[in-house]
Amino acid sequence: MMRRRHLLAALGVAAATPARAVAAWPERPIRMILPFGPGSSADVLGRLMADPLGRRLGQTVVCENRTGAGGSIGAAEAARQPPDGYNILMGSIGTQSVNRYLYAHLPYDSDRDFTPISHLWNSANVMVVPAGSPWRSVQDVIAAGRQQGRLTFGSPGVGTSDFLASSLFGIRTGLTLEHVPYRGGTPAVQIDLVAGRLDFGFGNVPAYFSGIRGGLVRPLAVAFPHRWPTMPEVPTMQEAGVDDLIVPSWHALVAPRGLPVPIRDRLAADTQAVLHDSDFRARLLDLGSEAIGATPEETARFIASEAERYGVLIRRLGIRAE
């Protein structure tokens, strides 16, 4: 009888421990995995988000870049972590919706292995050319592509919105394009673009923000439904003469599958509070992103709808990643 009472008491302690851990969360710093390199939009915006989110949570949010394979290495790292709220992922259009169609052996399942927390923001993709290029409009690029027979563009990988926007540009215009992939990420692409070793590129406004303002690259159009507020002089692709080329980039905060609902809801509430702060929204917009701040349920539906949309495009392109 005594042993039975000890056993029941031990089981009661074991059952209570996870509940206490959830109630006390967070008790230590939280790691935010950024699946792209320094200078990428995930890096720029993730670090912008980390400080105010940490203040609301009462713990430091530490950013860590884990790069490669269109964000898949960082996403896989996040998926392997325990669902205790101390590891979160700055998920992207690639990691959560696109890579499933590109990689034959993706080391995680985009739907099964993650708990959606919040759709954070949308970013415009902007078409740019080197500042020294003679091309002043999208139509100049199209005319040159037809005359030359092909154009080159670079991207951080086939699962990125940069690549998808560029590829769709080729489809919509009938141009022959040569893709140059960069393992070094967005800054490596920008170096060759600025130097004129690439003909053009699409990139997230946050990643190209400094290059545009510094006069290193020339923006020609945004692949977005409307003109970008901080670049009102830059037309949309439709205004520039290319229809049906809307490829926004976006990021969503996710955590490993099985995250306790109270922690999920706390993370979601504090994330949304940051995104609804007027000063933060203004800073975000200035860097090229529109704050969203969706609920976990809305975020799950959004990720699924984006996966369906881009699955059609990727099958049409017939592309696969190694």
Kinemage of the C-alpha trace (Angstrom):
@kinemage 1
@onewidth
@group {chain A} dominant
@subgroup {mainchain}
@vectorlist {calphas} color= white
{ca met a 1} P 0.000 0.000 0.000
{ca met a 2} L 2.873 2.337 0.891
{ca arg a 3} L 4.644 1.602 -2.397
{ca arg a 4} L 1.350 2.242 -4.251
{ca arg a 5} L 0.955 5.625 -2.542
{ca his a 6} L 4.559 6.546 -3.429
{ca leu a 7} L 3.952 5.491 -7.041
{ca leu a 8} L 0.751 7.523 -7.308
{ca ala a 9} L 2.488 10.524 -5.765
{ca ala a 10} L 5.352 10.220 -8.234
{ca leu a 11} L 2.924 10.019 -11.149
{ca gly a 12} L 1.143 13.096 -9.831
{ca val a 13} L 4.415 15.032 -9.718
{ca ala a 14} L 5.273 13.913 -13.250
{ca ala a 15} L 1.880 15.004 -14.516
{ca ala a 16} L 2.102 18.352 -12.786
{ca thr a 17} L 5.628 19.198 -13.988
{ca pro a 18} L 4.689 19.973 -17.641
{ca ala a 19} L 1.766 22.099 -16.439
{ca arg a 20} L 4.067 24.096 -14.159
{ca ala a 21} L 6.577 24.507 -16.982
{ca val a 22} L 3.848 25.861 -19.264
{ca ala a 23} L 2.589 28.232 -16.588
{ca ala a 24} L 6.107 29.534 -15.875
{ca trp a 25} L 7.090 29.962 -19.550
{ca pro a 26} L 9.270 31.710 -20.541
{ca glu a 27} L 11.979 31.202 -17.930
{ca arg a 28} L 15.006 31.556 -20.227
{ca pro a 29} L 15.960 33.150 -23.574
{ca ile a 30} L 14.079 32.073 -26.691
{ca arg a 31} L 15.913 31.168 -29.887
{ca met a 32} L 14.509 32.512 -33.156
{ca ile a 33} L 15.903 30.526 -36.091
{ca leu a 34} L 16.387 32.621 -39.225
{ca pro a 35} L 16.625 30.212 -42.201
{ca phe a 36} L 18.417 32.704 -44.470
{ca gly a 37} L 21.702 34.568 -44.145
{ca pro a 38} L 22.654 38.032 -42.874
{ca gly a 39} L 21.174 40.771 -45.056
{ca ser a 40} L 18.202 38.670 -46.163
{ca ser a 41} L 14.690 39.903 -45.462
{ca ala a 42} L 14.218 37.131 -42.885
{ca asp a 43} L 17.367 38.346 -41.139
{ca val a 44} L 16.610 42.075 -41.315
{ca leu a 45} L 12.993 41.779 -40.230
{ca gly a 46} L 13.536 38.948 -37.762
{ca arg a 47} L 16.085 40.999 -35.866
{ca leu a 48} L 13.768 44.007 -35.985
{ca met a 49} L 11.041 41.853 -34.410
{ca ala a 50} L 13.190 40.108 -31.813
{ca asp a 51} L 13.763 43.048 -29.464
{ca pro a 52} L 10.155 44.265 -28.974
{ca leu a 53} L 8.869 40.685 -28.828
{ca gly a 54} L 11.443 39.860 -26.166
{ca arg a 55} L 10.401 42.880 -24.110
{ca arg a 56} L 6.788 41.759 -24.145
{ca leu a 57} L 7.705 38.181 -23.235
{ca gly a 58} L 10.123 39.269 -20.526
{ca gln a 59} L 12.981 37.263 -22.017
{ca thr a 60} L 15.637 37.866 -24.653
{ca val a 61} L 14.848 36.557 -28.141
{ca val a 62} L 18.157 35.447 -29.634
{ca cys a 63} L 18.381 35.313 -33.442
{ca glu a 64} L 20.397 32.533 -35.054
{ca asn a 65} L 21.027 32.177 -38.802
{ca arg a 66} L 20.828 28.576 -40.069
{ca thr a 67} L 21.099 28.821 -43.839
{ca gly a 68} L 20.982 26.663 -46.946
{ca ala a 69} L 18.682 24.750 -49.309
{ca gly a 70} L 16.142 27.534 -49.742
{ca gly a 71} L 15.650 27.799 -45.984
{ca ser a 72} L 15.156 24.054 -45.517
{ca ile a 73} L 18.170 23.568 -43.257
{ca gly a 74} L 16.917 26.133 -40.766
{ca ala a 75} L 13.359 24.810 -40.959
{ca ala a 76} L 14.528 21.244 -40.353
{ca glu a 77} L 16.552 22.432 -37.359
{ca ala a 78} L 13.443 24.063 -35.906
{ca ala a 79} L 11.284 21.001 -36.556
{ca arg a 80} L 13.677 18.811 -34.541
{ca gln a 81} L 13.414 20.927 -31.387
{ca pro a 82} L 11.189 20.084 -28.416
{ca pro a 83} L 7.812 21.876 -28.420
{ca asp a 84} L 8.536 23.862 -25.285
{ca gly a 85} L 8.365 27.403 -26.670
{ca tyr a 86} L 12.104 28.033 -26.543
{ca asn a 87} L 12.690 27.535 -30.268
{ca ile a 88} L 10.711 29.403 -32.925
{ca leu a 89} L 11.208 29.758 -36.670
{ca met a 90} L 10.947 32.779 -38.938
{ca gly a 91} L 9.144 30.730 -41.580
{ca ser a 92} L 9.000 31.980 -45.158
{ca ile a 93} L 7.070 31.420 -48.355
{ca gly a 94} L 9.777 28.876 -49.202
{ca thr a 95} L 10.059 26.938 -45.956
{ca gln a 96} L 6.324 26.699 -45.296
{ca ser a 97} L 4.640 26.582 -48.734
{ca val a 98} L 7.044 26.112 -51.655
{ca asn a 99} L 9.870 23.743 -50.734
{ca arg a 100} L 7.496 20.796 -50.403
{ca tyr a 101} L 7.158 20.822 -54.204
{ca leu a 102} L 10.836 21.333 -54.948
{ca tyr a 103} L 12.698 18.825 -52.808
{ca ala a 104} L 12.218 15.101 -53.268
{ca his a 105} L 13.508 14.429 -49.741
{ca leu a 106} L 12.595 17.438 -47.646
{ca pro a 107} L 13.828 16.794 -44.072
{ca tyr a 108} L 10.581 18.037 -42.526
{ca asp a 109} L 6.872 18.128 -43.291
{ca ser a 110} L 5.627 21.695 -43.705
{ca asp a 111} L 2.145 20.883 -42.365
{ca arg a 112} L 2.786 18.109 -39.865
{ca asp a 113} L 5.928 19.389 -38.131
{ca phe a 114} L 4.970 22.949 -37.207
{ca thr a 115} L 2.542 24.901 -35.069
{ca pro a 116} L 1.547 28.153 -36.847
{ca ile a 117} L 1.675 31.196 -34.584
{ca ser a 118} L 1.183 34.284 -36.763
{ca his a 119} L 1.389 35.500 -40.352
{ca leu a 120} L 3.739 38.388 -39.660
{ca trp a 121} L 4.007 40.535 -42.775
{ca asn a 122} L 3.987 40.683 -46.556
{ca ser a 123} L 6.879 42.194 -48.490
{ca ala a 124} L 6.923 43.441 -52.053
{ca asn a 125} L 9.292 41.851 -54.546
{ca val a 126} L 10.925 44.517 -56.675
{ca met a 127} L 12.567 44.077 -60.082
{ca val a 128} L 15.967 45.777 -60.150
{ca val a 129} L 18.817 46.284 -62.613
{ca pro a 130} L 22.357 47.574 -61.993
{ca ala a 131} L 22.555 51.348 -61.589
{ca gly a 132} L 24.859 51.456 -64.631
{ca ser a 133} L 22.417 49.567 -66.843
{ca pro a 134} L 20.940 51.466 -69.817
{ca trp a 135} L 17.518 49.929 -69.068
{ca arg a 136} L 15.093 52.395 -67.542
{ca ser a 137} L 11.878 50.377 -67.714
{ca val a 138} L 10.569 46.821 -67.741
{ca gln a 139} L 9.877 47.190 -71.448
{ca asp a 140} L 13.566 48.046 -71.996
{ca val a 141} L 14.487 44.762 -70.295
{ca ile a 142} L 12.016 42.812 -72.414
{ca ala a 143} L 13.304 44.398 -75.640
{ca ala a 144} L 16.918 43.644 -74.686
{ca gly a 145} L 16.054 40.067 -73.787
{ca arg a 146} L 14.458 39.484 -77.161
{ca gln a 147} L 17.424 41.031 -78.943
{ca gln a 148} L 20.096 39.191 -76.929
{ca gly a 149} L 18.314 35.864 -76.836
{ca arg a 150} L 18.646 35.378 -73.073
{ca leu a 151} L 19.009 37.252 -69.794
{ca thr a 152} L 20.627 36.228 -66.525
{ca phe a 153} L 19.225 36.608 -63.035
{ca gly a 154} L 20.335 35.430 -59.623
{ca ser a 155} L 18.551 34.285 -56.484
{ca pro a 156} L 19.359 32.786 -53.069
{ca gly a 157} L 17.726 29.520 -54.209
{ca val a 158} L 14.938 27.922 -56.204
{ca gly a 159} L 12.533 27.935 -53.272
{ca thr a 160} L 12.655 31.689 -52.761
{ca ser a 161} L 10.170 34.291 -53.922
{ca asp a 162} L 13.065 35.981 -55.771
{ca phe a 163} L 13.390 32.920 -57.990
{ca leu a 164} L 9.651 32.444 -58.431
{ca ala a 165} L 9.079 36.079 -59.444
{ca ser a 166} L 11.932 35.959 -61.947
{ca ser a 167} L 10.765 32.653 -63.408
{ca leu a 168} L 7.206 33.901 -63.721
{ca phe a 169} L 8.553 37.008 -65.467
{ca gly a 170} L 10.099 34.693 -68.066
{ca ile a 171} L 6.805 32.869 -68.546
{ca arg a 172} L 4.730 36.041 -68.849
{ca thr a 173} L 7.113 37.671 -71.367
{ca gly a 174} L 8.288 34.600 -73.290
{ca leu a 175} L 11.928 35.440 -72.568
{ca thr a 176} L 14.683 32.868 -72.160
{ca leu a 177} L 16.252 33.303 -68.731
{ca glu a 178} L 19.327 31.734 -67.165
{ca his a 179} L 19.181 31.259 -63.399
{ca val a 180} L 22.371 31.699 -61.377
{ca pro a 181} L 21.860 30.278 -57.858
{ca tyr a 182} L 23.868 31.701 -54.959
{ca arg a 183} L 24.724 29.765 -51.849
{ca gly a 184} L 25.750 33.005 -50.160
{ca gly a 185} L 22.209 34.358 -50.173
{ca thr a 186} L 20.847 37.769 -51.066
{ca pro a 187} L 24.011 39.847 -50.376
{ca ala a 188} L 26.001 37.621 -52.769
{ca val a 189} L 23.361 38.143 -55.466
{ca gln a 190} L 23.475 41.893 -54.903
{ca ile a 191} L 27.257 42.044 -55.266
{ca asp a 192} L 27.150 40.496 -58.740
{ca leu a 193} L 24.077 42.491 -59.715
{ca val a 194} L 25.675 45.793 -58.718
{ca ala a 195} L 28.821 44.789 -60.629
{ca gly a 196} L 26.787 44.100 -63.762
{ca arg a 197} L 27.506 40.367 -63.834
{ca leu a 198} L 23.745 39.722 -63.744
{ca asp a 199} L 21.234 41.371 -66.057
{ca phe a 200} L 18.418 41.803 -63.547
{ca gly a 201} L 16.936 40.391 -60.395
{ca phe a 202} L 13.848 40.297 -58.243
{ca gly a 203} L 14.274 40.692 -54.521
{ca asn a 204} L 12.380 41.550 -51.359
{ca val a 205} L 12.283 45.291 -50.743
{ca pro a 206} L 13.739 44.842 -47.195
{ca ala a 207} L 16.804 43.073 -48.623
{ca tyr a 208} L 17.320 45.620 -51.429
{ca phe a 209} L 16.346 48.640 -49.354
{ca ser a 210} L 19.858 50.018 -48.795
{ca gly a 211} L 20.957 49.308 -52.376
{ca ile a 212} L 17.977 51.175 -53.804
{ca arg a 213} L 18.389 54.181 -51.503
{ca gly a 214} L 22.132 54.187 -52.065
{ca gly a 215} L 21.732 54.256 -55.832
{ca leu a 216} L 23.479 50.908 -56.380
{ca val a 217} L 20.510 49.326 -58.141
{ca arg a 218} L 17.598 50.813 -60.069
{ca pro a 219} L 14.059 49.633 -59.231
{ca leu a 220} L 11.843 49.141 -62.291
{ca ala a 221} L 8.607 47.634 -60.958
{ca val a 222} L 7.093 45.798 -58.003
{ca ala a 223} L 5.468 42.368 -58.323
{ca phe a 224} L 2.704 43.470 -55.988
{ca pro a 225} L -0.999 44.400 -56.299
{ca his a 226} L -0.282 48.094 -55.714
{ca arg a 227} L 2.612 50.551 -55.737
{ca trp a 228} L 4.787 50.398 -52.665
{ca pro a 229} L 4.089 53.354 -50.330
{ca thr a 230} L 7.758 54.238 -49.798
{ca met a 231} L 8.560 53.978 -53.535
{ca pro a 232} L 5.488 55.625 -55.100
{ca glu a 233} L 7.358 56.417 -58.305
{ca val a 234} L 7.976 52.708 -59.048
{ca pro a 235} L 5.108 51.141 -61.049
{ca thr a 236} L 3.543 47.739 -60.503
{ca met a 237} L 4.367 45.010 -63.011
{ca gln a 238} L 0.878 45.375 -64.462
{ca glu a 239} L 1.397 49.104 -64.949
{ca ala a 240} L 4.743 48.290 -66.566
{ca gly a 241} L 3.005 46.084 -69.129
{ca val a 242} L 3.310 42.586 -67.614
{ca asp a 243} L 0.005 41.132 -66.424
{ca asp a 244} L -0.544 38.532 -63.716
{ca leu a 245} L 2.846 38.854 -62.062
{ca ile a 246} L 2.097 39.240 -58.365
{ca val a 247} L 4.599 37.391 -56.188
{ca pro a 248} L 4.805 38.868 -52.688
{ca ser a 249} L 7.196 37.518 -50.125
{ca trp a 250} L 5.953 36.819 -46.628
{ca his a 251} L 7.053 35.495 -43.281
{ca ala a 252} L 5.188 33.611 -40.598
{ca leu a 253} L 6.232 32.738 -37.082
{ca val a 254} L 5.956 28.999 -36.403
{ca ala a 255} L 7.115 26.599 -33.700
{ca pro a 256} L 7.709 22.835 -33.498
{ca arg a 257} L 4.616 20.633 -33.614
{ca gly a 258} L 2.959 19.961 -30.274
{ca leu a 259} L 3.492 23.395 -28.769
{ca pro a 260} L 1.110 23.676 -25.797
{ca val a 261} L -1.879 25.864 -26.611
{ca pro a 262} L -1.285 28.322 -23.724
{ca ile a 263} L 2.265 28.990 -24.986
{ca arg a 264} L 1.057 29.246 -28.576
{ca asp a 265} L -1.611 31.734 -27.581
{ca arg a 266} L 0.796 33.818 -25.490
{ca leu a 267} L 3.302 33.951 -28.349
{ca ala a 268} L 0.546 34.836 -30.821
{ca ala a 269} L -0.903 37.568 -28.600
{ca asp a 270} L 2.463 39.219 -27.917
{ca thr a 271} L 3.482 38.938 -31.575
{ca gln a 272} L 0.239 40.580 -32.683
{ca ala a 273} L 0.695 43.324 -30.078
{ca val a 274} L 4.114 44.149 -31.549
{ca leu a 275} L 2.744 44.135 -35.090
{ca his a 276} L -0.134 46.436 -34.162
{ca asp a 277} L 2.140 49.024 -32.546
{ca ser a 278} L 2.051 52.115 -34.782
{ca asp a 279} L 5.770 52.890 -34.464
{ca phe a 280} L 6.752 49.320 -35.310
{ca arg a 281} L 4.377 49.257 -38.287
{ca ala a 282} L 5.925 52.491 -39.582
{ca arg a 283} L 9.455 51.083 -39.284
{ca leu a 284} L 8.357 47.897 -40.978
{ca leu a 285} L 6.743 49.780 -43.842
{ca asp a 286} L 9.813 51.936 -44.319
{ca leu a 287} L 11.840 48.750 -44.718
{ca gly a 288} L 9.414 47.389 -47.293
{ca ser a 289} L 6.908 45.222 -45.445
{ca glu a 290} L 3.235 45.485 -44.470
{ca ala a 291} L 2.377 44.194 -40.991
{ca ile a 292} L -0.325 41.487 -40.866
{ca gly a 293} L -0.514 39.909 -37.395
{ca ala a 294} L -2.910 37.041 -38.124
{ca thr a 295} L -4.170 34.483 -35.602
{ca pro a 296} L -2.765 30.933 -35.531
{ca glu a 297} L -5.881 29.611 -37.293
{ca glu a 298} L -5.753 32.312 -39.980
{ca thr a 299} L -2.040 31.639 -40.437
{ca ala a 300} L -2.602 27.925 -40.994
{ca arg a 301} L -5.215 28.663 -43.670
{ca phe a 302} L -2.952 31.225 -45.339
{ca ile a 303} L 0.012 28.827 -45.522
{ca ala a 304} L -2.206 26.133 -47.052
{ca ser a 305} L -3.620 28.511 -49.670
{ca glu a 306} L -0.136 29.719 -50.637
{ca ala a 307} L 1.055 26.128 -50.969
{ca glu a 308} L -1.797 25.366 -53.339
{ca arg a 309} L -1.133 28.494 -55.440
{ca tyr a 310} L 2.600 27.955 -55.838
{ca gly a 311} L 2.247 24.235 -56.382
{ca val a 312} L 0.507 25.023 -59.673
{ca leu a 313} L 3.339 27.357 -60.740
{ca ile a 314} L 6.145 24.983 -59.773
{ca arg a 315} L 4.557 22.072 -61.634
{ca arg a 316} L 4.252 24.321 -64.683
{ca leu a 317} L 7.915 25.335 -64.423
{ca gly a 318} L 8.901 21.682 -63.984
{ca ile a 319} L 11.641 22.558 -61.514
{ca arg a 320} L 13.225 20.440 -58.809
{ca ala a 321} L 15.937 21.205 -56.267
{ca glu a 322} L 18.775 18.966 -55.196
